[in-house]
Amino acid sequence: MSGKMTTVLWFDGDAEEAARFYAQTFPDSAMGAVFRAPCDYPSGRAGDALTVEFTLLGQSFSGLNGGDLFKPNESVSFMVETEDQAETDRYWNAIVAGGGQESACGWCKDKWGYSWQITPRTLREALAAGGEEATRAFAAMMEMGKIDVARIDAARKGE
C-alpha cells in the first residue's frame, strides 16, 4: 500500500473476488497483499481472506471481509471519467454484468452494491461550460441510463 491514506471497502466475504474484478477491469489497477485471518472471527474462519489490498485507477484501497453487518449505499460512489463511447461502454458493461445493476444518469452498481458514475469527459465539459450548453446537456443526461456520448455532444451543439 502506498501513501498515508487508504479507503477501506466493506465486503461480506468476497473482497478478494471484488479486488480481482477491479484490477482486471480498470487500467492502473492491481491486486496487492491478501491477509488471511489467523483464527476464526464472527463472520469468517481461520485462513479466510480478512483484508485485501488493491490499487484501483491509481488509488489505494483495502477490502475488508467484515460480514453482512453493513451494506454500501449511494451516499458514496466512484466516478470514472471516460474519453469516448467505447470506454464508457466497456466500464459500464463490465460493472453491470454478472449481477450489477443499471441506474440513471450514468450511475450503475456493481454486484457488491458499490455505486459507480461512468462519466464521459464531454458531459463534464458541458456542465463546466455553464449556460445553455450545460442546460441542454443536463436535460439530455436526465433521460439516460448509460451516457450516450453522441447525444451529449449533439445537445452541447443545440442539435
Secondary structure, DSSP 4 states (H G I P E B T S, - for coil): --SS--EEEEESS-HHHHHHHHHHHSSS-EEEEEEEPSS-BTTB-TTSEEEEEEEETTEEEEEEE--SS----TTSEEEEEESSHHHHHHHHHHHHTTT-EE-STTEEE-TTS-EEEEEEHHHHHHHHH-HHHHHHHHHHHTT-SS--HHHHHHHHHT-
